[in-house]
């Protein structure tokens, strides 16, 4: 193994479960345990869990925290009350995104921001460079373990082992609780298209909590299933559907950009939208990232993510396609051959 790869607090637990480990965003992460199809199905039909401890956590405290977060993100952070979470973005100066993020309002004048694992250092430098007002800003990424318990049976599986009524916690709720003897923070959020909770626990306790959750019969899931699940749900992945130069206005996440002032607004909203992010379905062969999208033999786009959908039993992909080519017959070049592709509404799977 490359010694430069970082390990989450659950690394030894993954080895004990005989997970297949792969490099991901600078981390040594489990790609699968029993198998991607089995893990995907567990989350769609029952309950599964993921190690997402590689994600980064930044804390903002102080009387200027809200105003500062409002100034660096396009969504309206003022709508957040204590105990609520919100999907948001960090625009850059090149018209795209530094990252896409989640913001959790912990208490008045206190927020936690979760950022993508591969972007932790970049995001921290970016925010530090813009810091202003009465804000205490800190990187707590090493202090947390993060376990995502996802699936239609997530609530009923956790309820007997937690000291709060989960049925009263709506989507995007954030709350503190005791779960299986551990003091944790939970958010009713996820990246699978299913109901579920993301459980924040102190890093040194994460492995013990993980092992107790495994003992409940919750299926451990790896990056493979995480990717097939998020693709079916039409969720973008930074570095694929989002990057430093692509405007999110070209995606189905344009709703995040509210009519307010924020850093990078002019670059992000000032460019014409010449390509749109669309969903594609194919007949037989999966389209992968980087595959050319064509119309009448001419290049009109590129695939950003693709897989064989375990739920729909057919290949699905997301791709940026020239606006002018939408409505025309499209093909994806797969290993030198052109495969017909149908444009479909995102998400592929709606709940």
C-alpha positions in Angstrom: 0.0 0.0 0.0 1.1 3.5 -0.7 2.3 4.9 2.7 1.0 8.3 1.7 -2.7 7.2 1.9 -4.6 8.3 5.0 -6.6 5.9 7.0 -10.0 6.6 8.7 -10.5 5.5 12.4 -12.4 2.5 11.0 -9.5 1.1 8.9 -8.8 -1.9 11.1 -12.6 -2.7 11.2 -12.6 -2.8 7.4 -9.7 -5.2 7.3 -11.4 -7.4 9.9 -14.5 -7.6 7.7 -12.2 -8.5 4.7 -13.1 -5.4 2.7 -11.3 -4.8 -0.6 -9.4 -1.6 0.0 -8.6 1.0 -2.8 -7.1 4.5 -2.9 -9.8 7.2 -3.0 -9.1 11.0 -2.7 -5.9 10.3 -0.8 -7.5 7.8 1.5 -7.3 4.0 1.8 -11.0 3.1 1.6 -13.2 0.0 1.3 -14.7 -0.4 -2.2 -16.7 -3.5 -1.3 -17.2 -6.2 1.4 -19.6 -8.9 0.2 -20.1 -7.3 -3.2 -21.4 -4.1 -4.8 -24.8 -5.6 -5.9 -25.5 -7.1 -2.5 -24.6 -3.9 -0.7 -26.6 -1.7 -3.1 -29.6 -3.9 -2.6 -29.3 -3.8 1.2 -29.5 0.0 1.1 -32.4 0.1 -1.4 -34.5 -2.5 0.4 -33.3 -2.6 4.0 -30.4 -0.9 5.7 -26.7 -0.5 5.1 -23.9 1.6 6.4 -20.8 3.4 5.1 -17.6 4.8 6.5 -17.6 8.4 5.5 -15.0 9.5 8.2 -12.7 10.7 5.4 -15.0 13.7 4.9 -13.8 17.0 6.4 -15.5 19.0 9.2 -15.0 22.7 9.8 -16.5 24.6 12.7 -17.6 28.3 12.6 -18.4 30.1 15.8 -19.1 33.7 16.7 -21.5 36.6 16.2 -20.1 37.0 12.6 -20.5 33.3 11.6 -23.8 33.6 9.8 -22.8 36.7 7.9 -19.5 35.2 6.8 -21.1 31.9 5.6 -23.7 34.0 3.7 -20.9 35.8 2.0 -19.1 32.7 0.8 -22.0 30.4 -0.3 -24.9 30.8 -2.7 -27.7 29.2 -0.7 -29.5 31.1 2.0 -27.8 30.1 5.3 -30.1 32.6 7.2 -32.9 30.1 6.7 -31.1 27.6 9.0 -32.3 27.4 12.5 -30.5 25.4 15.2 -31.1 21.7 14.6 -31.3 22.1 10.8 -28.9 21.3 7.9 -28.6 22.6 4.3 -26.9 21.5 1.1 -24.7 24.4 -0.2 -21.7 25.2 -2.3 -18.3 27.0 -2.2 -18.0 29.0 -5.4 -14.5 29.9 -6.7 -13.3 32.7 -8.9 -13.2 30.6 -12.2 -17.0 30.2 -12.6 -17.2 26.8 -11.0 -17.1 25.4 -7.5 -14.2 24.9 -5.0 -16.5 22.3 -3.5 -20.1 21.3 -2.7 -20.8 21.1 1.0 -23.3 20.6 3.8 -23.9 23.2 6.5 -25.3 22.1 9.9 -26.6 24.8 12.3 -25.6 23.4 15.7 -26.6 26.3 17.9 -27.1 30.1 17.5 -23.9 31.5 16.1 -22.4 27.9 15.6 -22.2 25.9 12.4 -20.5 22.8 11.2 -19.5 22.4 7.5 -18.9 19.0 6.0 -16.6 19.1 2.9 -15.4 16.4 0.4 -12.4 14.4 1.5 -10.1 15.2 -1.4 -10.8 19.0 -0.9 -10.2 19.4 2.8 -6.9 21.3 2.5 -8.0 23.3 -0.5 -11.3 24.3 1.1 -9.6 25.3 4.4 -7.2 27.6 2.5 -10.0 29.1 0.5 -12.1 29.9 3.5 -9.2 31.1 5.5 -8.3 33.6 2.7 -11.8 35.1 2.9 -12.2 35.1 6.6 -13.7 38.3 8.1 -15.7 39.5 11.0 -16.1 37.9 14.5 -15.6 34.2 13.4 -13.7 31.4 15.1 -12.9 29.0 12.3 -11.3 25.6 12.9 -10.6 22.3 11.1 -11.9 19.4 13.2 -11.6 16.8 10.4 -9.3 14.5 12.5 -11.5 14.6 15.5 -14.5 12.9 13.9 -15.6 9.5 12.7 -18.7 9.6 10.5 -20.9 6.6 9.8 -23.8 6.9 7.3 -26.7 4.5 8.2 -28.9 4.4 5.1 -32.0 2.6 3.8 -35.8 2.4 4.3 -35.2 0.4 7.6 -32.6 2.8 9.0 -35.1 4.4 11.5 -36.6 1.2 12.8 -33.2 -0.4 13.1 -31.7 2.4 15.2 -34.8 3.4 17.2 -34.5 0.7 20.0 -30.9 1.8 20.6 -31.3 5.6 20.8 -32.7 7.9 23.4 -34.7 10.2 21.0 -37.9 9.6 18.9 -36.5 9.4 15.4 -40.0 9.6 13.8 -40.1 13.2 14.9 -36.8 14.1 13.2 -37.5 15.3 9.7 -35.1 15.3 6.7 -32.2 17.6 7.3 -32.7 17.6 11.1 -29.5 17.7 13.2 -29.6 16.5 16.8 -27.6 15.1 19.7 -28.4 11.7 21.2 -27.1 8.7 22.9 -26.8 5.8 20.5 -25.8 2.3 21.8 -24.1 4.0 24.8 -22.2 6.6 22.6 -22.8 10.4 22.7 -23.2 11.3 19.1 -24.6 13.9 16.7 -26.9 12.7 14.0 -28.2 14.3 10.8 -31.1 12.9 8.8 -29.1 13.3 5.6 -27.3 11.0 3.2 -26.0 10.4 -0.3 -28.0 7.4 -1.4 -31.4 8.6 -2.3 -32.8 6.7 0.7 -33.8 7.7 4.2 -31.1 7.5 6.8 -28.8 9.2 9.3 -25.2 10.3 9.3 -23.7 9.7 12.7 -20.9 11.9 14.0 -18.9 10.3 16.7 -15.5 11.1 18.3 -12.8 9.5 16.2 -11.5 7.3 19.0 -14.9 5.8 19.6 -15.9 5.3 15.9 -14.6 1.7 15.6 -16.5 0.5 18.7 -19.7 2.1 17.4 -19.2 0.6 14.0 -18.7 -2.9 15.4 -21.9 -2.5 17.5 -23.8 -1.5 14.4 -22.4 -4.5 12.4 -23.6 -6.7 15.3 -27.2 -5.3 14.8 -27.1 -6.9 11.3 -26.6 -3.6 9.4 -24.8 -4.4 6.1 -21.4 -2.7 5.7 -21.1 -1.1 2.3 -18.2 0.3 0.3 -17.5 3.0 -2.2 -18.8 0.8 -5.1 -22.3 0.8 -3.8 -22.1 4.4 -2.6 -21.4 5.3 -6.3 -24.2 3.2 -7.8 -26.7 4.5 -5.2 -25.8 8.2 -5.7 -25.8 7.9 -9.5 -29.3 6.4 -9.5 -30.4 9.3 -7.2 -28.8 11.8 -9.6 -26.4 13.2 -7.0 -23.4 15.0 -8.4 -19.9 14.0 -7.3 -17.2 16.7 -7.0 -14.5 16.1 -9.6 -17.0 14.5 -12.0 -20.2 16.6 -12.3 -18.7 19.6 -10.5 -15.3 21.2 -10.7 -13.5 24.6 -10.5 -14.7 25.8 -13.9 -18.1 24.2 -14.6 -21.1 26.4 -13.5 -23.6 24.5 -11.4 -26.3 26.5 -13.3 -25.8 23.9 -16.0 -27.0 21.2 -13.6 -30.2 20.3 -11.9 -28.7 21.9 -8.8 -29.2 25.5 -10.0 -31.8 25.9 -7.2 -29.0 26.2 -4.7 -28.0 29.6 -6.2 -30.2 32.2 -4.5 -30.6 35.8 -5.5 -28.1 37.3 -3.0 -24.5 38.5 -3.0 -21.7 35.9 -2.5 -18.0 35.4 -3.3 -17.6 34.2 -6.9 -21.2 35.2 -7.9 -20.2 37.2 -11.0 -18.0 34.4 -12.4 -20.5 31.7 -11.6 -23.6 33.5 -13.0 -21.9 35.6 -15.7 -21.1 32.8 -18.1 -23.5 31.5 -20.7 -24.8 28.0 -20.2 -23.8 26.2 -23.4 -23.8 22.6 -22.0 -26.3 21.0 -19.7 -25.9 18.0 -17.3 -28.3 15.3 -18.4 -29.1 11.7 -17.5 -28.5 9.1 -20.2 -29.7 5.5 -20.4 -28.1 2.9 -22.7 -29.2 -0.5 -23.8 -26.4 -2.9 -23.0 -22.9 -1.5 -22.4 -22.1 0.9 -19.5 -20.7 4.3 -20.4 -17.8 5.4 -18.2 -16.4 8.8 -17.3 -14.7 10.5 -20.2 -16.5 8.6 -22.9 -17.5 10.9 -25.9 -21.1 11.8 -26.5 -21.9 12.3 -30.2 -24.7 13.4 -32.5 -24.5 12.6 -36.2 -20.9 11.5 -35.6 -20.0 14.9 -34.2 -18.7 15.3 -30.6 -21.3 17.1 -28.5 -20.5 16.1 -25.0 -18.7 13.9 -22.5 -19.8 11.4 -19.9 -19.0 12.4 -16.3 -20.2 9.3 -14.4 -21.6 6.0 -15.5 -22.5 2.6 -14.2 -24.8 -0.4 -14.6 -27.8 0.4 -12.4 -28.5 -2.5 -10.1 -32.1 -1.2 -9.5 -33.0 -0.4 -13.1 -31.0 -3.3 -14.6 -29.5 -1.1 -17.4 -26.6 1.2 -18.0 -27.1 4.8 -16.7 -24.8 7.8 -17.0 -24.6 11.6 -16.4 -23.1 13.7 -19.1 -22.5 17.3 -20.1 -24.1 17.8 -23.5 -24.2 20.8 -25.8 -27.6 22.6 -25.4 -27.9 22.8 -29.2 -27.7 19.0 -29.4 -30.4 18.2 -26.9 -33.4 16.8 -28.7 -31.2 15.2 -31.3 -30.3 11.4 -31.5 -27.3 10.8 -29.3 -24.7 8.1 -29.0 -21.9 7.3 -26.6 -18.7 6.0 -28.0 -17.9 2.9 -26.1 -14.6 1.2 -26.9 -14.7 2.5 -30.5 -18.4 1.7 -31.2 -21.3 4.1 -31.0 -24.1 3.0 -28.6 -27.5 4.7 -28.8 -28.3 6.8 -25.7 -31.6 8.2 -24.4 -31.8 11.5 -22.5 -33.8 11.1 -19.3 -34.8 13.3 -16.4 -32.7 13.3 -13.3 -32.8 11.6 -10.9 -33.0 8.1 -12.6 -34.7 6.8 -9.4 -37.1 9.1 -7.6 -38.5 8.4 -4.1 
